[in-house]
Protein backbone atom coordinates (compact mmCIF):
# COMPACT_ATOMS: atom_id res chain seq x y z
CA UNK A 1 0.00 0.00 0.00
CA UNK A 2 1.38 3.40 -0.95
CA UNK A 3 0.72 6.62 0.83
CA UNK A 4 -0.27 9.09 -1.91
CA UNK A 5 -1.65 11.70 0.47
CA UNK A 6 -0.73 15.13 -0.85
CA UNK A 7 0.34 17.58 1.82
CA UNK A 8 -1.06 21.04 1.14
CA UNK A 9 1.49 23.85 1.58
CA UNK A 10 0.88 26.34 4.39
CA UNK A 11 1.96 29.97 3.99
CA UNK A 12 4.45 31.15 6.62
CA UNK A 13 5.47 34.70 7.53
CA UNK A 14 8.84 35.27 5.86
CA UNK A 15 9.07 38.75 7.38
CA UNK A 16 8.98 37.39 10.94
CA UNK A 17 12.56 36.21 10.36
CA UNK A 18 15.45 38.42 11.45
CA UNK A 19 16.58 41.03 8.93
CA UNK A 20 19.93 39.25 8.57
CA UNK A 21 18.22 35.93 7.79
CA UNK A 22 15.87 37.60 5.30
CA UNK A 23 18.80 39.24 3.50
CA UNK A 24 20.70 35.94 3.32
CA UNK A 25 17.74 34.09 1.82
CA UNK A 26 16.99 36.91 -0.64
CA UNK A 27 20.60 37.01 -1.89
CA UNK A 28 21.62 33.33 -1.88
CA UNK A 29 19.57 32.12 -4.82
CA UNK A 30 19.81 30.03 -7.98
CA UNK A 31 17.87 30.97 -11.12
CA UNK A 32 17.17 28.09 -13.51
CA UNK A 33 16.36 30.57 -16.29
CA UNK A 34 19.53 32.69 -16.00
CA UNK A 35 21.61 29.67 -14.90
CA UNK A 36 23.34 31.91 -12.35
CA UNK A 37 23.59 32.01 -8.60
CA UNK A 38 23.15 34.84 -6.11
CA UNK A 39 21.27 37.18 -8.48
CA UNK A 40 18.74 37.87 -5.74
CA UNK A 41 15.02 37.37 -5.18
CA UNK A 42 12.12 39.81 -4.80
CA UNK A 43 8.50 39.27 -3.68
CA UNK A 44 9.37 36.40 -1.29
CA UNK A 45 6.71 34.04 0.06
CA UNK A 46 7.54 31.29 2.54
CA UNK A 47 5.78 27.93 2.59
CA UNK A 48 5.78 24.75 4.65
CA UNK A 49 4.49 21.29 3.76
CA UNK A 50 5.27 18.36 6.02
CA UNK A 51 8.92 18.72 6.96
CA UNK A 52 9.81 20.91 3.94
CA UNK A 53 10.17 24.69 4.18
CA UNK A 54 10.89 26.81 1.12
CA UNK A 55 10.85 30.37 -0.13
CA UNK A 56 9.50 31.34 -3.55
CA UNK A 57 10.06 34.65 -5.25
CA UNK A 58 11.03 36.33 -8.50
CA UNK A 59 14.57 36.49 -9.90
CA UNK A 60 15.83 40.08 -9.69
CA UNK A 61 17.48 39.78 -13.13
CA UNK A 62 14.84 38.04 -15.30
CA UNK A 63 11.68 37.84 -13.16
CA UNK A 64 11.40 34.03 -13.36
CA UNK A 65 10.21 32.05 -10.35
CA UNK A 66 13.03 31.22 -7.93
CA UNK A 67 12.67 28.58 -5.20
CA UNK A 68 15.04 28.19 -2.27
CA UNK A 69 14.48 25.14 -0.07
CA UNK A 70 15.68 25.51 3.50
CA UNK A 71 17.78 22.61 4.74
CA UNK A 72 18.60 22.35 8.42
CA UNK A 73 21.75 20.41 9.26
CA UNK A 74 22.59 18.80 12.57
CA UNK A 75 25.58 20.40 14.29
CA UNK A 76 26.65 17.11 15.83
N, C-alpha and C positions, 0 to 999 in steps of 0.2 A: 504494500500500500504506500503510495506516495502522498506527500503533504504539499498540495498545490494551492495552499491558502495564500492569497496575495495580501501583503501587509501594506496598508494605505499610509502614505507619507503624512506626517504631521508637521505643520509649519512651526518653526522655533524663532525666537527673537534674536537675530544676529546682533542687533545693536545693544543687547544686554552684556555682550562681551566687553572686555577692557579695550580701550582705544588701541593699545599696542597689539593685542591679538587681532583686532579688526584689520589694522593696517597690514599685518603679516599675511593674513588670509587674502586680502584684496590685492596684494602685490605678488605673492608666490603662486602663480597660475601657469597653466599650460593651455594653449589654444590649438585645437585640432585643425582649424581652418588656416591659421597663419603658420602653424608648425613651429611655434616659438614659445619659449617660457618667459615668465615674469613680465608679461606685457601689462598686466593689471586687469582688474575686474571692476565693473560699476553695476549698480542696481542689484546688490546682493540679497538673496533670500536663503535662509537656512532651513533645512528639512531633517527629519528623523523618521526612520522606518526600521522597526526591530532594533538591531544593534548598530545600524549604519547611520552616520550623520554626514551630511554634505551641504555644500554651499553652491548655489547656482547664481550666475550673473551674466553680464555681457562683456565680451572682450573690449578693452579700451581702444584697441587698434582697428578691429574690423566689425565689431558689434555682434559677432556670433556667440552662441551660448557657450559658456565656460562652466565646467563642473569641477569642484575640488572636494574630494572625499577626505574626511578627517580620520586619521588613523592614530590610535593611542597605543603607545608602546609601553611595555612594562620596564621599569627602571631596575629590575633585579639582575 
